[in-house]
Amino acid sequence: MRIARVIGETIATIKSDRVRGSKLLICRQTDQTGEVIGKSYVAVDLVDAGVDDLVLTGHGSSARQTYQTKECPVDAVIMAVIDHLEVDGEVVFRKI
């Protein structure tokens, strides 16, 4: 799993039938405080996340282990929206 920030949305009118109807969001990996550090990638949204949300994403074969993505050609899924992060006993992020 990775912590990421949703930085945008994407629409693909021509895509595999297996992902038709899925919302695709652009994410960017962050550190444990929510500061952006990584590259952008597209993830299938399973939890109705939105732009600027901090989320947990699953990748690779793990992304294809959900009911919605079983045997689908996906490499990343958003599986949770983070409400707050606590690191070493200190809350480093809290959703407003």
Backbone as JSON Lines, residues from 0, in Angstrom:
{"i":0,"aa":"M","n":[0.84,-1.18,0.0],"ca":[0.0,0.0,0.0],"c":[0.88,1.24,0.0]}
{"i":1,"aa":"R","n":[0.34,2.28,-0.61],"ca":[1.02,3.58,-0.62],"c":[0.05,4.66,-0.17]}
{"i":2,"aa":"I","n":[0.6,5.68,0.44],"ca":[-0.17,6.89,0.75],"c":[-0.03,7.8,-0.46]}
{"i":3,"aa":"A","n":[-1.15,8.37,-0.9],"ca":[-1.11,9.25,-2.07],"c":[-2.13,10.37,-1.92]}
{"i":4,"aa":"R","n":[-1.92,11.42,-2.68],"ca":[-2.89,12.51,-2.76],"c":[-3.53,12.47,-4.13]}
{"i":5,"aa":"V","n":[-4.85,12.61,-4.17],"ca":[-5.57,12.69,-5.44],"c":[-5.36,14.09,-5.99]}
{"i":6,"aa":"I","n":[-4.76,14.17,-7.19],"ca":[-4.44,15.47,-7.77],"c":[-5.28,15.82,-8.99]}
{"i":7,"aa":"G","n":[-6.11,14.88,-9.44],"ca":[-6.94,15.17,-10.6],"c":[-7.79,13.98,-11.01]}
{"i":8,"aa":"E","n":[-8.56,14.2,-12.05],"ca":[-9.44,13.17,-12.6],"c":[-9.07,12.95,-14.06]}
{"i":9,"aa":"T","n":[-9.42,11.79,-14.58],"ca":[-9.23,11.55,-16.0],"c":[-10.43,10.8,-16.54]}
{"i":10,"aa":"I","n":[-10.74,11.06,-17.78],"ca":[-11.86,10.39,-18.45],"c":[-11.32,9.73,-19.7]}
{"i":11,"aa":"A","n":[-11.66,8.47,-19.88],"ca":[-11.27,7.73,-21.08],"c":[-12.55,7.16,-21.69]}
{"i":12,"aa":"T","n":[-12.94,7.67,-22.83],"ca":[-14.18,7.2,-23.45],"c":[-14.0,5.85,-24.13]}
{"i":13,"aa":"I","n":[-12.78,5.55,-24.56],"ca":[-12.5,4.25,-25.16],"c":[-11.58,3.5,-24.19]}
{"i":14,"aa":"K","n":[-12.09,2.4,-23.64],"ca":[-11.31,1.62,-22.67],"c":[-11.82,0.19,-22.64]}
{"i":15,"aa":"S","n":[-11.11,-0.65,-21.96],"ca":[-11.49,-2.05,-21.82],"c":[-12.89,-2.15,-21.2]}
{"i":16,"aa":"D","n":[-13.67,-3.1,-21.7],"ca":[-15.0,-3.34,-21.13],"c":[-14.92,-3.68,-19.65]}
{"i":17,"aa":"R","n":[-13.82,-4.27,-19.21],"ca":[-13.66,-4.69,-17.81],"c":[-13.56,-3.5,-16.84]}
{"i":18,"aa":"V","n":[-13.18,-2.32,-17.32],"ca":[-13.09,-1.15,-16.44],"c":[-14.14,-0.09,-16.76]}
{"i":19,"aa":"R","n":[-15.03,-0.41,-17.71],"ca":[-16.09,0.52,-18.05],"c":[-16.94,0.82,-16.82]}
{"i":20,"aa":"G","n":[-17.23,2.09,-16.59],"ca":[-18.01,2.51,-15.43],"c":[-17.17,2.83,-14.21]}
{"i":21,"aa":"S","n":[-15.88,2.61,-14.27],"ca":[-14.99,2.9,-13.14],"c":[-14.52,4.35,-13.2]}
{"i":22,"aa":"K","n":[-14.47,4.99,-12.03],"ca":[-13.93,6.34,-11.96],"c":[-12.41,6.25,-11.86]}
{"i":23,"aa":"L","n":[-11.71,7.01,-12.7],"ca":[-10.25,7.0,-12.74],"c":[-9.72,8.32,-12.18]}
{"i":24,"aa":"L","n":[-8.89,8.23,-11.16],"ca":[-8.32,9.42,-10.53],"c":[-6.81,9.43,-10.67]}
{"i":25,"aa":"I","n":[-6.26,10.61,-10.81],"ca":[-4.81,10.78,-10.88],"c":[-4.29,10.99,-9.47]}
{"i":26,"aa":"C","n":[-3.34,10.16,-9.07],"ca":[-2.77,10.2,-7.72],"c":[-1.28,10.51,-7.8]}
{"i":27,"aa":"R","n":[-0.76,10.98,-6.69],"ca":[0.68,11.19,-6.58],"c":[1.11,10.74,-5.19]}
{"i":28,"aa":"Q","n":[2.12,9.89,-5.14],"ca":[2.59,9.33,-3.87],"c":[3.04,10.44,-2.94]}
{"i":29,"aa":"T","n":[2.84,10.25,-1.63],"ca":[3.25,11.21,-0.62],"c":[4.07,10.51,0.46]}
{"i":30,"aa":"D","n":[4.68,11.32,1.32],"ca":[5.32,10.74,2.51],"c":[4.25,10.6,3.59]}
{"i":31,"aa":"Q","n":[4.66,10.22,4.81],"ca":[3.7,9.96,5.87],"c":[2.99,11.21,6.38]}
{"i":32,"aa":"T","n":[3.43,12.39,5.97],"ca":[2.75,13.62,6.39],"c":[1.85,14.18,5.3]}
{"i":33,"aa":"G","n":[1.83,13.54,4.15],"ca":[1.0,14.0,3.06],"c":[1.72,14.89,2.06]}
{"i":34,"aa":"E","n":[3.04,15.09,2.24],"ca":[3.81,15.89,1.29],"c":[4.11,15.06,0.05]}
{"i":35,"aa":"V","n":[3.81,15.61,-1.1],"ca":[3.99,14.91,-2.37],"c":[5.47,14.61,-2.61]}
{"i":36,"aa":"I","n":[5.78,13.34,-2.96],"ca":[7.18,12.96,-3.2],"c":[7.37,12.13,-4.46]}
{"i":37,"aa":"G","n":[6.32,11.51,-4.94],"ca":[6.51,10.55,-6.02],"c":[5.92,10.98,-7.34]}
{"i":38,"aa":"K","n":[5.9,10.02,-8.26],"ca":[5.37,10.25,-9.59],"c":[3.85,10.12,-9.59]}
{"i":39,"aa":"S","n":[3.23,10.69,-10.61],"ca":[1.78,10.59,-10.79],"c":[1.42,9.24,-11.39]}
{"i":40,"aa":"Y","n":[0.25,8.73,-11.06],"ca":[-0.27,7.51,-11.65],"c":[-1.8,7.55,-11.58]}
{"i":41,"aa":"V","n":[-2.44,6.72,-12.38],"ca":[-3.9,6.65,-12.41],"c":[-4.33,5.43,-11.61]}
{"i":42,"aa":"A","n":[-5.38,5.61,-10.79],"ca":[-5.92,4.52,-9.99],"c":[-7.43,4.45,-10.16]}
{"i":43,"aa":"V","n":[-7.97,3.24,-10.13],"ca":[-9.41,3.04,-10.13],"c":[-9.92,3.36,-8.73]}
{"i":44,"aa":"D","n":[-10.91,4.24,-8.65],"ca":[-11.46,4.67,-7.36],"c":[-12.55,3.7,-6.91]}
{"i":45,"aa":"L","n":[-12.34,3.04,-5.78],"ca":[-13.3,2.1,-5.24],"c":[-14.13,2.69,-4.11]}
{"i":46,"aa":"V","n":[-13.78,3.91,-3.64],"ca":[-14.39,4.43,-2.42],"c":[-14.94,5.85,-2.55]}
{"i":47,"aa":"D","n":[-15.12,6.33,-3.76],"ca":[-15.66,7.67,-4.03],"c":[-14.76,8.77,-3.44]}
{"i":48,"aa":"A","n":[-13.46,8.65,-3.67],"ca":[-12.51,9.68,-3.27],"c":[-12.66,10.88,-4.2]}
{"i":49,"aa":"G","n":[-12.04,11.98,-3.81],"ca":[-12.1,13.17,-4.65],"c":[-10.77,13.89,-4.69]}
{"i":50,"aa":"V","n":[-10.69,14.89,-5.54],"ca":[-9.46,15.68,-5.69],"c":[-9.09,16.28,-4.34]}
{"i":51,"aa":"D","n":[-7.82,16.2,-4.01],"ca":[-7.19,16.7,-2.78],"c":[-7.31,15.75,-1.59]}
{"i":52,"aa":"D","n":[-8.03,14.63,-1.73],"ca":[-8.08,13.65,-0.64],"c":[-6.75,12.94,-0.52]}
{"i":53,"aa":"L","n":[-6.4,12.59,0.72],"ca":[-5.27,11.71,0.99],"c":[-5.83,10.3,1.06]}
{"i":54,"aa":"V","n":[-5.24,9.37,0.31],"ca":[-5.82,8.04,0.15],"c":[-4.77,6.95,0.33]}
{"i":55,"aa":"L","n":[-5.25,5.72,0.49],"ca":[-4.38,4.54,0.45],"c":[-4.62,3.84,-0.87]}
{"i":56,"aa":"T","n":[-3.55,3.46,-1.54],"ca":[-3.68,2.79,-2.82],"c":[-2.97,1.44,-2.78]}
{"i":57,"aa":"G","n":[-3.54,0.5,-3.51],"ca":[-2.94,-0.82,-3.68],"c":[-2.46,-0.95,-5.11]}
{"i":58,"aa":"H","n":[-1.41,-1.74,-5.32],"ca":[-0.76,-1.79,-6.63],"c":[-0.48,-3.22,-7.07]}
{"i":59,"aa":"G","n":[-0.3,-3.36,-8.38],"ca":[0.06,-4.66,-8.95],"c":[-1.05,-5.68,-8.78]}
{"i":60,"aa":"S","n":[-0.67,-6.92,-8.5],"ca":[-1.67,-7.98,-8.38],"c":[-2.64,-7.72,-7.23]}
{"i":61,"aa":"S","n":[-2.21,-7.0,-6.21],"ca":[-3.11,-6.65,-5.1],"c":[-4.27,-5.8,-5.57]}
{"i":62,"aa":"A","n":[-4.05,-4.98,-6.58],"ca":[-5.1,-4.12,-7.11],"c":[-6.21,-4.92,-7.78]}
{"i":63,"aa":"R","n":[-5.91,-6.14,-8.14],"ca":[-6.9,-6.99,-8.82],"c":[-7.55,-7.99,-7.87]}
{"i":64,"aa":"Q","n":[-7.45,-7.77,-6.57],"ca":[-8.01,-8.7,-5.6],"c":[-9.33,-8.22,-5.01]}
{"i":65,"aa":"T","n":[-9.89,-7.13,-5.53],"ca":[-11.17,-6.63,-5.02],"c":[-12.32,-7.18,-5.85]}
{"i":66,"aa":"Y","n":[-13.5,-7.11,-5.32],"ca":[-14.68,-7.58,-6.03],"c":[-14.85,-6.83,-7.35]}
{"i":67,"aa":"Q","n":[-14.62,-5.51,-7.33],"ca":[-14.82,-4.69,-8.52],"c":[-13.73,-4.86,-9.57]}
{"i":68,"aa":"T","n":[-12.53,-5.24,-9.17],"ca":[-11.41,-5.28,-10.11],"c":[-10.87,-6.68,-10.38]}
{"i":69,"aa":"K","n":[-11.56,-7.7,-9.91],"ca":[-11.08,-9.06,-10.12],"c":[-10.93,-9.33,-11.61]}
{"i":70,"aa":"E","n":[-9.75,-9.75,-11.99],"ca":[-9.4,-10.08,-13.38],"c":[-9.57,-8.9,-14.34]}
{"i":71,"aa":"C","n":[-9.39,-7.69,-13.83],"ca":[-9.44,-6.48,-14.67],"c":[-8.01,-6.0,-14.95]}
{"i":72,"aa":"P","n":[-7.81,-5.31,-16.06],"ca":[-6.48,-4.82,-16.41],"c":[-6.15,-3.52,-15.67]}
{"i":73,"aa":"V","n":[-6.02,-3.61,-14.34],"ca":[-5.69,-2.43,-13.53],"c":[-4.4,-2.67,-12.76]}
{"i":74,"aa":"D","n":[-3.69,-1.59,-12.5],"ca":[-2.43,-1.69,-11.77],"c":[-2.49,-0.95,-10.43]}
{"i":75,"aa":"A","n":[-3.52,-0.1,-10.24],"ca":[-3.63,0.64,-8.98],"c":[-5.1,0.88,-8.66]}
{"i":76,"aa":"V","n":[-5.43,0.78,-7.36],"ca":[-6.78,1.08,-6.9],"c":[-6.7,1.97,-5.66]}
{"i":77,"aa":"I","n":[-7.7,2.82,-5.52],"ca":[-7.86,3.59,-4.27],"c":[-8.79,2.78,-3.4]}
{"i":78,"aa":"M","n":[-8.31,2.36,-2.23],"ca":[-9.1,1.49,-1.37],"c":[-9.55,2.14,-0.08]}
{"i":79,"aa":"A","n":[-9.04,3.36,0.22],"ca":[-9.45,4.04,1.45],"c":[-9.13,5.53,1.34]}
{"i":80,"aa":"V","n":[-9.99,6.34,1.97],"ca":[-9.72,7.77,2.13],"c":[-9.24,7.94,3.58]}
{"i":81,"aa":"I","n":[-8.1,8.59,3.76],"ca":[-7.49,8.73,5.08],"c":[-8.14,9.89,5.83]}
{"i":82,"aa":"D","n":[-8.58,9.61,7.06],"ca":[-9.13,10.65,7.93],"c":[-8.04,11.34,8.73]}
{"i":83,"aa":"H","n":[-7.11,10.54,9.26],"ca":[-5.95,11.13,9.94],"c":[-4.82,10.12,9.97]}
{"i":84,"aa":"L","n":[-3.6,10.65,10.08],"ca":[-2.4,9.82,10.17],"c":[-1.7,10.13,11.49]}
{"i":85,"aa":"E","n":[-1.33,9.08,12.18],"ca":[-0.57,9.24,13.42],"c":[0.75,8.51,13.24]}
{"i":86,"aa":"V","n":[1.87,9.23,13.44],"ca":[3.21,8.67,13.3],"c":[3.96,8.9,14.6]}
{"i":87,"aa":"D","n":[4.47,7.85,15.21],"ca":[5.2,7.93,16.48],"c":[4.42,8.7,17.54]}
{"i":88,"aa":"G","n":[3.11,8.44,17.62],"ca":[2.28,9.06,18.63],"c":[1.85,10.48,18.34]}
{"i":89,"aa":"E","n":[2.23,11.02,17.2],"ca":[1.87,12.39,16.84],"c":[0.97,12.38,15.6]}
{"i":90,"aa":"V","n":[-0.14,13.1,15.67],"ca":[-1.02,13.21,14.5],"c":[-0.36,14.17,13.52]}
{"i":91,"aa":"V","n":[0.0,13.65,12.34],"ca":[0.7,14.45,11.33],"c":[-0.22,14.91,10.21]}
{"i":92,"aa":"F","n":[-1.43,14.33,10.16],"ca":[-2.42,14.75,9.17],"c":[-3.8,14.5,9.73]}
{"i":93,"aa":"R","n":[-4.67,15.47,9.55],"ca":[-6.08,15.31,9.93],"c":[-6.93,15.95,8.85]}
{"i":94,"aa":"K","n":[-7.86,15.16,8.32],"ca":[-8.75,15.68,7.28],"c":[-9.68,16.72,7.91]}
{"i":95,"aa":"I","n":[-9.79,17.83,7.24],"ca":[-10.63,18.92,7.78],"c":[-12.06,18.71,7.38]}
